[in-house]
Amino acid sequence: MAKPRRRQAGEGGISEYQTKAGPRFLIKFTAQREDGSKRVVLKRGFTTRKEAARALRTEIRKAEVGEWVEPSKQRLDAYLAEWIQGQRLSPSTLSSYRKNIRLHIDPYLGEHMVARLTGSAVDAWMRKLEESGRADGQGGLSARTVRYVYTILRSALSDAVRQGRLAVNPTDRATPPSPSEARPPEMQAWTAAELNRFLAWAEADDRDLAMGWRLLAATGMRRGEALALRWRDVDLDAGRLAVRRSVGVVKVKSAGEQLVEGPTKTGQSRVVDLDAGTVAALRNYRAARGLLTLELVRDSALVLSGLDGSHRHPERFSRRFAGQLARARKALGEDHLPAIRLHDLRHTHATLLLADGVPVKVVSERLGHASAMITLTVYQHVHPGMGREAAERFAALLDG
């Protein structure tokens, strides 16, 4: 009987060893570190010699072409703390990443070695979040939130692969909630009559707050953009305003909250034309504020500031809207005024314009979308009869 061929230098080796579960196999090969030095690598746990041989060939091939990555001994929580420090993101996004890492990644996966994190472990983590991931202990996280946290981990580990700390990204082998499962809450929009009804009631109830609601509904601005608007951005004579920045809440552990101004969501400024009614309302609003103190109407002053001239808190601003809307529905009748969120004033603006035939490109520019395709995707429900209208117009062309 012929003896097995001895492996040559550089070919590695396979050895059998015994465990309580039966025989197992390990592979042994030599690889080169980034600094040029060499090390002998052992990998255990293969259940068959064939499986071990296949793994050995893969590792040898990686070592030969310089793709072999030395396993990192760093814990995931330590790596994420290092990774987040190097990210060039807006303050609000950085704050959100840190919060989600602290609440939803570190407690579950932080003790894992980066190099030993597996796709199945990532899957188990996401299912745990779905079942009981809320920080207050009151149930699981939504599919949308789980997918968001997953994308943070995926981004961090993709950088680890790019930096040579990992050979493969384990999140590539995991199954997060699908985009359809993680879609945002269904948008609501008022009709023109409902919007007009609410604005009239709000004007009589609280003129100061009503100006904010009207400005959002008339321009389609995002909440943070409106709260960062300054009088120098508004040209009442020309009937337009410039959206240049946004304000958001940045929450830092042990340091409380801060309101921080930054660029718009897309990083681009835009100009939005105003209707005559909104221009008149802004003139009256500015005149009334000027009677309180000239500091509130200087060019550098915030249009929708508090009486002390400071930024309004975005989340409290939304709660003020919800409270006033609840009173309006009670006064006007719930059947006459559906419940919506503050952000739905933006949807109302877009929906009313699109339904009235304003070109998508124009609406997209007013909203500050990165492209008209985004507007089409978000508001594709607005024109359920557009296909029928197109068909009838084509038929009319054929009939002369």
C-alpha positions in Angstrom: 0.0 0.0 0.0 1.4 3.3 -1.1 2.1 5.9 1.6 0.3 9.2 1.4 2.3 11.9 -0.4 4.1 14.2 2.1 3.0 17.8 1.7 5.7 20.2 0.5 6.6 23.4 2.2 3.9 26.0 1.8 1.2 23.4 1.2 0.1 23.3 4.8 -1.1 20.2 6.6 -4.2 18.4 8.0 -4.3 16.6 11.3 -7.0 14.5 13.0 -7.8 14.9 16.7 -10.4 13.3 19.0 -13.3 15.1 20.8 -16.2 13.9 22.8 -18.3 14.3 19.7 -16.0 12.2 17.6 -13.0 12.8 15.3 -12.3 16.3 14.1 -9.7 17.8 11.7 -7.5 20.8 11.9 -5.6 22.6 9.2 -2.2 24.2 9.5 -0.6 26.7 7.1 1.8 29.6 7.0 0.7 33.1 6.2 2.4 36.5 6.0 1.3 39.4 8.3 1.0 43.0 7.1 4.5 43.8 8.5 6.1 41.0 6.4 6.6 38.5 9.2 5.2 35.0 8.9 3.0 33.1 11.3 1.7 29.6 11.5 -2.1 29.5 11.5 -4.2 26.7 13.0 -8.0 26.3 12.3 -9.9 23.5 14.1 -13.3 22.0 14.0 -13.7 20.5 10.6 -15.9 17.3 10.7 -14.4 15.6 7.6 -10.9 15.5 6.0 -12.5 16.5 2.7 -14.0 19.6 4.3 -10.6 20.4 5.9 -8.8 20.0 2.6 -11.2 22.3 0.9 -10.7 25.0 3.6 -6.9 24.5 3.4 -6.8 25.1 -0.3 -8.9 28.3 0.1 -6.6 29.7 2.8 -3.4 28.8 0.9 -4.8 30.6 -2.2 -5.6 33.7 -0.1 -2.1 33.6 1.4 -0.5 33.3 -2.1 -2.3 36.3 -3.6 -2.1 38.5 -0.5 -5.7 38.3 0.5 -5.3 36.4 3.8 -6.4 38.5 6.8 -5.0 37.9 10.2 -7.9 37.3 12.6 -8.6 40.3 14.8 -8.6 39.8 18.6 -10.4 43.0 19.1 -13.9 42.9 20.7 -16.7 44.3 18.7 -17.6 47.0 21.2 -14.0 48.3 21.2 -13.9 48.3 17.4 -17.2 50.1 17.1 -16.0 52.8 19.6 -12.9 53.3 17.5 -14.9 53.2 14.2 -17.4 55.8 15.2 -14.7 58.3 16.0 -13.5 58.2 12.4 -16.9 58.8 10.7 -17.6 62.0 8.8 -21.3 62.3 9.4 -23.6 65.1 10.5 -23.9 65.7 14.3 -27.4 64.3 14.4 -26.5 61.2 12.4 -23.4 60.6 14.6 -25.6 61.0 17.7 -28.1 58.5 16.3 -25.4 55.9 15.5 -23.9 56.2 19.0 -27.2 55.8 20.6 -28.1 52.7 18.6 -24.7 51.1 19.1 -25.0 51.7 22.9 -28.6 50.5 23.2 -28.9 47.8 20.5 -25.5 46.4 19.5 -23.1 46.5 22.4 -25.3 44.8 24.9 -25.9 41.8 22.6 -22.8 41.5 20.4 -20.2 43.7 22.1 -18.3 40.8 23.8 -17.8 38.9 20.5 -14.4 39.0 18.9 -14.7 40.9 15.6 -13.1 38.0 13.7 -15.4 35.4 15.2 -18.7 37.1 14.5 -20.8 34.9 12.2 -23.9 35.4 10.0 -25.9 33.2 12.2 -25.0 35.2 15.3 -26.1 38.4 13.5 -29.4 36.7 12.6 -30.0 35.6 16.2 -29.2 39.2 17.3 -31.8 40.7 15.0 -34.5 38.3 16.0 -33.8 39.1 19.6 -34.2 42.8 18.8 -37.5 42.1 17.1 -38.7 40.1 20.1 -37.5 42.2 23.1 -35.2 44.9 21.9 -36.9 48.0 23.3 -34.7 49.8 25.8 -37.7 50.3 28.1 -38.4 46.5 28.1 -41.8 47.0 26.6 -41.5 44.6 23.7 -39.5 44.4 20.4 -38.2 46.9 17.9 -40.0 47.6 14.6 -38.6 46.0 11.4 -37.7 49.5 10.3 -35.5 50.1 13.4 -33.9 46.7 13.2 -32.9 47.2 9.6 -31.5 50.7 10.5 -29.4 49.2 13.3 -28.3 46.4 11.0 -27.1 48.9 8.4 -24.9 50.6 11.1 -23.2 47.3 11.9 -22.9 46.4 8.2 -21.2 49.7 7.5 -18.8 49.3 10.4 -17.8 45.7 9.4 -17.5 46.7 5.7 -14.8 49.2 6.8 -13.2 46.4 8.8 -12.9 44.3 5.6 -11.6 47.3 3.7 -9.0 47.9 6.3 -7.8 44.3 6.3 -9.2 43.4 9.8 -11.8 40.9 8.4 -11.7 38.6 5.4 -15.5 38.7 4.9 -18.3 40.7 6.4 -20.6 38.4 8.4 -23.6 40.7 7.8 -23.4 39.6 4.2 -24.5 36.2 5.3 -27.4 37.5 7.5 -31.0 38.2 6.7 -32.3 41.6 7.9 -35.9 42.7 7.6 -36.6 43.4 3.9 -37.2 46.9 2.6 -40.9 46.2 2.2 -41.1 45.0 5.9 -39.1 48.1 7.0 -41.1 50.7 5.0 -41.9 53.9 6.8 -45.3 54.6 8.4 -48.1 55.2 5.9 -48.2 58.9 5.0 -51.3 60.9 5.5 -52.3 64.1 3.7 -55.1 66.6 4.1 -57.3 67.8 1.3 -57.2 71.5 0.5 -60.4 72.1 2.4 -59.1 70.3 5.5 -55.8 72.2 5.5 -57.6 75.5 5.1 -60.0 74.6 7.9 -57.2 73.8 10.3 -55.1 76.9 9.5 -58.1 79.2 10.0 -58.8 77.6 13.4 -55.1 77.7 14.4 -54.8 81.3 13.5 -57.7 82.2 15.8 -56.3 79.9 18.6 -52.6 80.8 18.5 -51.3 83.1 15.8 -47.6 82.4 16.7 -47.9 78.7 16.2 -50.2 79.0 13.2 -47.4 80.8 11.3 -45.2 77.7 11.7 -47.9 75.4 10.4 -48.7 77.6 7.5 -45.1 78.0 6.5 -44.6 74.2 6.5 -47.7 73.5 4.5 -47.0 76.3 2.0 -43.4 75.4 1.3 -43.1 71.6 2.0 -40.0 72.3 4.1 -38.8 69.8 6.6 -39.3 70.6 10.3 -35.6 71.2 11.0 -35.3 73.4 7.9 -38.2 75.6 9.0 -36.8 76.0 12.5 -33.4 77.0 11.2 -34.9 79.7 8.8 -33.7 83.2 9.4 -35.2 86.5 8.2 -32.2 87.1 5.9 -33.2 83.9 4.1 -36.7 85.4 3.4 -37.3 87.9 0.5 -40.8 89.1 1.0 -40.6 91.6 -1.9 -39.7 88.9 -4.3 -41.9 86.3 -2.6 -39.4 83.6 -2.0 -37.2 82.1 0.6 -33.9 80.2 0.6 -33.6 76.9 2.5 -29.9 76.7 3.5 -29.7 74.8 6.8 -31.5 72.5 9.3 -31.5 72.2 13.0 -31.6 68.9 14.8 -31.4 67.4 18.3 -28.1 65.8 19.2 -28.2 63.6 22.3 -24.9 62.7 23.9 -24.7 60.2 26.7 -24.0 62.0 30.1 -24.1 65.4 28.3 -27.8 65.9 27.7 -29.3 67.3 24.5 -28.0 70.0 22.2 -29.7 71.7 19.2 -27.2 71.8 16.4 -27.5 73.6 13.0 -26.2 71.8 10.0 -26.8 71.5 6.2 -30.1 70.3 4.8 -30.7 66.6 4.4 -29.3 66.5 0.9 -26.5 69.0 1.7 -27.9 71.4 -0.9 -29.6 74.8 -0.6 -32.7 75.6 -2.6 -35.1 78.5 -3.3 -38.8 78.1 -2.7 -41.4 80.6 -4.1 -44.1 81.7 -1.8 -47.8 82.4 -2.5 -49.2 85.9 -1.9 -51.2 84.8 1.1 -48.2 83.3 2.9 -46.1 86.5 2.1 -48.9 88.6 3.7 -49.0 86.3 6.7 -45.2 86.6 7.1 -45.4 90.4 6.9 -48.0 90.5 9.6 -46.1 88.0 11.8 -42.9 89.9 11.5 -44.6 93.2 12.4 -46.2 91.7 15.4 -42.9 90.2 16.6 -41.2 93.5 16.1 -43.6 95.1 18.5 -42.3 92.7 21.2 -38.6 93.4 20.6 -36.5 94.4 17.6 -34.2 91.5 18.3 -36.8 89.1 17.0 -36.9 90.7 13.5 -33.2 91.4 12.8 -31.9 89.7 9.6 -30.0 87.2 11.7 -33.0 86.3 13.9 -34.8 83.0 13.5 -38.2 83.3 11.9 -39.8 80.7 14.1 -37.8 81.3 17.2 -39.0 81.2 20.8 -39.7 84.6 22.4 -36.1 84.6 23.7 -34.8 84.3 20.1 -33.5 80.7 20.5 -34.3 77.7 18.4 -37.5 75.9 19.1 -36.9 72.3 20.1 -37.9 70.2 17.1 -39.6 67.4 19.1 -41.5 69.8 21.3 -42.6 71.7 18.2 -44.1 68.5 16.9 -45.8 67.9 20.2 -47.3 71.5 20.1 -48.7 70.6 16.7 -50.2 67.4 18.0 -51.8 69.2 21.0 -53.3 72.0 18.9 -54.6 69.5 16.3 -56.3 67.5 19.0 -58.1 70.7 20.2 -59.0 71.6 16.7 -60.5 68.2 16.0 -62.5 68.5 19.2 -63.8 71.9 18.2 -64.4 71.2 14.5 -65.3 67.6 14.6 -63.1 64.6 14.1 -64.9 63.7 10.8 -63.9 67.1 9.4 -60.2 67.0 10.3 -58.3 63.7 10.2 -55.4 63.2 12.6 -52.0 63.6 10.9 -48.3 64.2 12.0 -46.5 67.4 11.7 -44.4 65.9 8.9 -47.6 65.1 7.0 -47.9 68.9 6.3 -45.0 68.3 3.9 -46.8 65.4 2.3 -50.0 67.5 2.1 -48.0 70.2 0.2 -46.6 67.7 -2.3 -49.9 65.8 -2.7 -52.0 68.8 -3.4 -49.6 70.2 -6.0 -49.1 66.9 -7.8 -52.9 66.2 -7.9 -53.4 69.6 -9.4 -51.0 68.8 -12.3 -47.9 70.7 -11.2 -44.9 69.0 -12.9 -43.0 66.4 -10.7 -39.7 68.2 -11.4 -41.1 71.4 -9.9 -42.5 69.7 -6.8 -39.2 67.8 -6.3 -37.2 71.0 -6.3 -39.6 72.6 -3.8 -39.3 69.6 -1.5 -35.5 69.4 -1.8 -35.4 65.8 -3.0 -32.1 64.6 -4.5 -34.0 63.7 -7.7 -37.4 63.8 -9.3 -37.3 59.9 -9.2 -37.5 60.1 -5.4 -40.6 62.3 -5.6 -42.2 59.9 -8.1 -41.5 56.9 -5.9 -42.8 58.5 -2.7 -45.9 60.0 -4.3 -46.8 57.4 -6.9 -50.1 56.9 -5.2 -51.2 60.5 -5.9 -52.3 59.8 -9.5 -54.0 56.4 -9.6 -55.8 57.5 -12.8 -52.8 58.9 -14.7 -52.4 55.7 -16.6 -56.0 55.7 -17.7 -55.7 59.4 -18.7 -52.6 58.7 -20.8 -54.4 55.8 -22.6 -57.4 58.0 -23.4 -55.1 60.8 -24.7 -53.3 58.3 -26.9 -56.6 57.1 -28.3 -57.7 60.7 -28.9 -54.5 61.3 -30.9 -55.3 58.3 -33.1 -58.9 59.4 -33.7 -57.6 62.8 -34.8 
